[in-house]
Amino acid sequence: MNDVNAPLGDQHIFYSSKWRLIHTAINIAIAPVLLYLLGAWAWPPVLPHYIVFALTGLMALQFARQRWEVPRLVLDANGLTCGRFYPADSIYKAETSLRSITLTLLTEGQVKTKVVSLGWASREDCHAIQQLLSERFQRDVTENP
């Protein structure tokens, strides 16, 4: 677990992998090159092409900046926040899968499963998240909660 993901009391905070963010931002920035490779744009580039390159570069920077410091997963005494909030009372079981967690939830008297993808996390963070959740949530779903 990285230093930025260290627990704060009983709270664990995980961020997107910086290398994955950089890789995705680079892919966004160089996407217009595909138009040259496919033959959709003629060589050499002209002013509209440069404008498209500048816009996709700005979009890549905006994408990375929005996700750089925003936590992707927060686990605390109240529950789990990953895209949406899952109260700790409703989570009964967390089972590990390949780069994901399958949560068994009891909401409104019905048992539901939710797969939480961890594709955004680094390998170390993924293992730490899987270990934390599988250790914490291992209750059996009862018929009458």
Phi, psi and chi 1 to 4 in degrees:
 res  aa     phi    psi   chi1   chi2   chi3   chi4
   1 MET       -  133.7 -168.2  161.1   41.1      -
   2 ASN   -71.8  163.9  -64.4  -23.6      -      -
   3 ASP   -61.3  -36.7  -65.5  -25.2      -      -
   4 VAL   -70.4  -15.7  -64.8      -      -      -
   5 ASN  -102.6   13.8  -61.5  -29.9      -      -
   6 ALA   -66.7  145.9      -      -      -      -
   7 PRO   -66.4  140.6   19.9  -27.1      -      -
   8 LEU  -106.9   92.6  -58.2  172.0      -      -
   9 GLY    71.4 -116.0      -      -      -      -
  10 ASP  -105.6   24.0 -167.4   23.5      -      -
  11 GLN  -116.7  132.0 -175.3  177.8   38.3      -
  12 HIS  -116.8  127.8  -59.8  -85.6      -      -
  13 ILE  -121.0  131.2  -59.2  173.3      -      -
  14 PHE  -125.2  138.5  -65.4   92.0      -      -
  15 TYR  -112.7  166.3  -64.5   88.7      -      -
  16 SER   -63.3  147.4  -67.3      -      -      -
  17 SER   -63.9  127.4  169.6      -      -      -
  18 LYS   -63.2  -38.1  -57.3  -55.0 -178.8 -156.6
  19 TRP   -65.8  -37.3  -70.0  111.1      -      -
  20 ARG   -67.9  -37.8  -71.1 -176.0 -168.3  -85.5
  21 LEU   -64.0  -44.0  -81.8  176.8      -      -
  22 ILE   -64.5  -43.1  -68.6  169.2      -      -
  23 HIS   -61.0  -44.9 -179.6  -93.8      -      -
  24 THR   -66.5  -40.6  -55.6      -      -      -
  25 ALA   -63.6  -39.4      -      -      -      -
  26 ILE   -64.6  -41.6  -70.7  171.6      -      -
  27 ASN   -61.6  -39.2  -75.3  -20.0      -      -
  28 ILE   -65.3  -43.4  -67.3  170.1      -      -
  29 ALA   -66.1  -35.1      -      -      -      -
  30 ILE   -97.3    7.6   64.2  170.3      -      -
  31 ALA   -56.1  -38.2      -      -      -      -
  32 PRO   -62.5  -19.5  -24.0   33.7      -      -
  33 VAL   -61.7  -30.0  172.2      -      -      -
  34 LEU   -60.6  -31.7  -67.3  174.0      -      -
  35 LEU   -64.8  -33.3  -64.9  172.3      -      -
  36 TYR   -71.6  -43.4  -73.8  110.4      -      -
  37 LEU   -65.5  -32.2  -65.6  175.4      -      -
  38 LEU   -82.3  -10.5  -66.4  173.1      -      -
  39 GLY    85.1   10.7      -      -      -      -
  40 ALA   -74.3  -28.1      -      -      -      -
  41 TRP  -114.6  139.5  -80.0   -3.5      -      -
  42 ALA   -81.8  151.5      -      -      -      -
  43 TRP   -96.0  142.9 -171.0  -99.0      -      -
  44 PRO   -84.5  160.7   29.9  -32.7      -      -
  45 PRO   -66.1  148.3    7.3   -8.8      -      -
  46 VAL  -120.5 -177.2  -69.1      -      -      -
  47 LEU   -52.1  -46.4 -177.7   61.7      -      -
  48 PRO   -59.8  -34.4  -24.1   32.6      -      -
  49 HIS   -65.4  -43.0  -58.3  152.5      -      -
  50 TYR   -63.4  -36.1  -68.6  123.1      -      -
  51 ILE   -64.9  -42.9  -68.0  170.9      -      -
  52 VAL   -62.9  -41.7  169.9      -      -      -
  53 PHE   -60.6  -42.7  -72.9  138.0      -      -
  54 ALA   -65.4  -43.6      -      -      -      -
  55 LEU   -64.0  -43.3  -70.5  175.4      -      -
  56 THR   -68.9  -32.2   55.0      -      -      -
  57 GLY   -63.9  -42.6      -      -      -      -
  58 LEU   -66.4  -38.4  -69.9  173.2      -      -
  59 MET   -63.2  -39.4  -73.2  172.7   48.0      -
  60 ALA   -64.6  -42.5      -      -      -      -
  61 LEU   -64.4  -42.2  -72.6  173.9      -      -
  62 GLN   -63.6  -42.6 -178.2   68.7   17.0      -
  63 PHE   -58.1  -49.5  171.9   85.4      -      -
  64 ALA   -67.2  -41.0      -      -      -      -
  65 ARG   -65.3  -38.4 -171.6  168.6   18.7  127.7
  66 GLN   -65.4  -33.1  -74.9  175.5  -14.8      -
  67 ARG  -101.4   -4.4  -72.6  159.4  179.8   80.6
  68 TRP   -68.0  -43.2 -164.7  -95.4      -      -
  69 GLU  -116.2    6.5  -65.0  179.9   -3.7      -
  70 VAL   -93.4  124.4  175.9      -      -      -
  71 PRO   -64.7  139.2   -8.0   14.4      -      -
  72 ARG   -91.7  -29.4  -69.3  -68.0  -58.4 -103.4
  73 LEU  -144.5  130.9 -174.6  138.8      -      -
  74 VAL  -128.3  124.6  177.4      -      -      -
  75 LEU  -118.3  119.8  175.9   65.1      -      -
  76 ASP  -140.3 -170.0   57.0   13.1      -      -
  77 ALA   -65.3  -27.3      -      -      -      -
  78 ASN   -77.2  -29.0  -64.2  -33.0      -      -
  79 GLY   154.0 -153.5      -      -      -      -
  80 LEU  -120.0  130.4  173.9   69.9      -      -
  81 THR  -117.7  114.2  -56.3      -      -      -
  82 CYS  -150.3   87.8 -174.9      -      -      -
  83 GLY    86.9  -48.6      -      -      -      -
  84 ARG  -142.4  171.6   60.5  176.8  -86.7 -142.5
  85 PHE   -94.9  131.4  179.0   69.2      -      -
  86 TYR  -117.3  110.3  -57.4   99.5      -      -
  87 PRO   -61.6  145.4  -14.8   24.8      -      -
  88 ALA   -61.8  -30.6      -      -      -      -
  89 ASP   -66.5  -28.9  -60.2  -10.7      -      -
  90 SER   -90.1  -13.2   68.3      -      -      -
  91 ILE   -89.8  118.5  -57.0  173.2      -      -
  92 TYR  -102.7  -36.5  -83.0   81.0      -      -
  93 LYS  -146.3  142.9 -170.9  172.7  -81.6 -167.3
  94 ALA  -126.4  117.0      -      -      -      -
  95 GLU  -113.4  135.5  -61.4  168.9  -23.7      -
  96 THR   -81.8  145.0   61.2      -      -      -
  97 SER  -132.8 -176.9  -59.8      -      -      -
  98 LEU   -69.6  109.0 -175.6   63.0      -      -
  99 ARG    55.3   33.4  -58.5 -138.6   25.9  106.6
 100 SER  -158.6  169.5   65.8      -      -      -
 101 ILE  -128.2  134.7  -69.1  -76.1      -      -
 102 THR  -103.7  114.9  -57.4      -      -      -
 103 LEU   -95.0  134.9  -60.7  174.4      -      -
 104 THR  -101.6  117.2  -57.5      -      -      -
 105 LEU  -114.8  147.2  -54.1  165.5      -      -
 106 LEU  -115.7  101.6 -175.1   64.2      -      -
 107 THR  -124.9  131.5   56.1      -      -      -
 108 GLU    54.4   37.1  -59.4  171.1    1.3      -
 109 GLY    77.7    4.6      -      -      -      -
 110 GLN  -117.7  141.8  -65.0 -179.9  -20.0      -
 111 VAL   -87.4  124.6  176.9      -      -      -
 112 LYS  -128.5  153.7  -62.7 -180.0 -178.7  178.4
 113 THR  -115.5  144.7   58.7      -      -      -
 114 LYS  -135.5  126.9  170.3   68.9  176.3  162.0
 115 VAL   -95.5  122.6  177.2      -      -      -
 116 VAL  -105.4  112.8  177.2      -      -      -
 117 SER   -76.4  138.2  174.0      -      -      -
 118 LEU  -114.1   28.2  -59.0  176.2      -      -
 119 GLY   -64.0  -19.6      -      -      -      -
 120 TRP   -82.8  -15.3   49.6  -95.0      -      -
 121 ALA   -90.1  155.0      -      -      -      -
 122 SER   -71.5  167.5   65.8      -      -      -
 123 ARG   -60.4  -43.1  178.3  175.1  -71.8  140.5
 124 GLU   -65.4  -44.1  -63.4   83.3   20.1      -
 125 ASP   -65.2  -37.8  -72.2  -12.1      -      -
 126 CYS   -61.5  -46.0 -176.8      -      -      -
 127 HIS   -65.4  -39.4  -68.8  -59.6      -      -
 128 ALA   -65.2  -42.3      -      -      -      -
 129 ILE   -64.4  -46.4  -67.8  166.6      -      -
 130 GLN   -60.6  -41.3  -71.6  175.9  -22.6      -
 131 GLN   -67.6  -45.8 -178.0  179.9    4.1      -
 132 LEU   -59.1  -48.3  -78.9  168.5      -      -
 133 LEU   -70.2  -40.7  -69.0  175.9      -      -
 134 SER   -70.2  -28.9   63.2      -      -      -
 135 GLU   -75.2  -37.6  -72.4  174.6   -2.1      -
 136 ARG   -79.5  -39.2 -178.2  167.4  175.2 -175.8
 137 PHE  -112.6   94.2  -58.6  110.3      -      -
 138 GLN  -140.3   46.6  -73.1  -56.5  -38.8      -
 139 ARG   -96.1  154.7  -59.3 -178.9  -68.4  169.0
 140 ASP   -86.5  142.1  -70.3  -32.3      -      -
 141 VAL   -76.6  121.8  179.0      -      -      -
 142 THR   -93.7  156.5   57.8      -      -      -
 143 GLU   -69.4  -39.9  -66.9  -62.1  -37.1      -
 144 ASN  -117.8   97.1  -63.8  -41.1      -      -
 145 PRO   -66.4      -   16.4  -19.7      -      -
